[in-house]
Amino acid sequence: MDGKTLNPIAPDEREWALFFIFGIGDNDQDPENWDAHVDWLSARFASPDTWLGPEGDAYRVVAWHDPSDEFVRRWRRFQAAHASDSLDEIDRLLAVLLFDA
């Protein structure tokens, strides 16, 4: 990792950290742009599920286009695959994606 480190993930940030990993690892987003997007979303919504659910739908009616059904399905599969990951495991995934890619 070349001496680079991440701040530890707080338990309440777990789902947003997974959503970030999903975006850059499985959805091929630019890490800096995706980070800014996830920061913006997490300041307004309790979780990715809230953003992708009815509360997010109501918001997007006036401000955004809806994420595709395929995007939501891929997120749900990714989320389920990592449901039992510890915060340390999520930290390691982030480090690999950000520093070892």
N, C-alpha and C positions, 0 to 999 in steps of 0.2 A: 504493500500500500504506500510505499515511499514516505512513511512518516505522517501521512494524512490520517486524520481521525474524524469521526462523526460525534455529534452530541448524542448522548444516550436517548433512546426513544422512551417517552413517558407512556404509561399504560393507556392514557386517554388519546394518544396519538397513533396507536397501533394500526387502526384501520386506514388512517390517512397515509401512514408509511407504506402499508401494503398497496394502497392505490397508487402511490408514487412509483413503487417498484413495478407494478403492473403497467403503468404508463410508459416507462422507459424500457422495460424488459420485454413486455409482450405486445405493446402497442406502438413501439418504435418512435416515441416522442423525444424531442430534444430535452435533455435533463434540465437545463436552465429555464427554458420556457415552461416545461411541465411543472417544475418546482414552483414557479410564480403562480401558475394556474391552480395548483393544489393548495398553496398558501391562501389564495383568494377564496377558493371554495371552502376551505376549513375554517375561515374566519366568519363564514355565513351559514354553514350547515354543520350539523352535529357529526355527520359521518358520510362516507361515500354513498351508503344506502339511502340516507336522507336526500342527498343530492339527486340520486337516480330514481327516487321514489316520488310519491304524490306531491310532497313539499317542493322538490326540485321541479317537477312538472309544472306546478302552478307558477313558479318563478320564471321558468323558461318560456312560458306563453308570451310574455312581454319582452324578454331580453335575449333569448338564445334559441337555437334550434335544438331539438331533442337529440340525445345520443342515439345512435342506431341500436336496434334490437340486438344485433350481433355484438356490438361493443358491450352492452349490458350482460349478455350471455357469457362472453369471454371473461368479464370481470367477475361474475358469480362463480364460474369454474375456478378461476385463479384464487378467489377468496376462499372457496371451499378447500382447495388443495393446500392452503396455508393456514387453515383454521387453528391448527394445534401448534403452529410455530411460536416459539418463545420470543420475547423482545430481543434477546441476544441473537437468535437465529435471523430475525428480521434485520438487525443491525449488520450482520455478516452479509446478507443478501445485498443490502444497500452498498456496503463497502466494495463488494465484488463488482457491482454494476457501475459504480462511480469511479473507482480507482484502478480496477484491474481490467477494464474493458479495452 
